[in-house]
Amino acid sequence: MNYIAPHDTLKIITKINSSSSNDQINQCLIEVANTLNCEYYLFSIISNKSM
């Protein structure tokens, strides 16, 4: 499985964000980014503990 690093996710979302003029879409993308970052963070904690 490939995991996207949080900064990559934010880069992608910033790119979409700048090309979109819809505030609702932008808000949704920010929420998606935050969720992914949270999951990534939890995953990295779990991975470190199991090593």
URSUL-V535105 format. One record per pair of residues at least 12 apart in sequence whose C-alpha atoms are under 7 Angstrom apart, sorted by the first residue. I is the first residue (numbers start at 1). GAP is how many residues later the second one is. D is the distance in Angstrom with one decimal. If there is no record, write none. Layout:
((I GAP D) (I GAP D))
//
This chain:
((6 31 5.2) (6 34 7.0) (9 24 6.4) (10 23 6.3) (13 16 6.4))
//
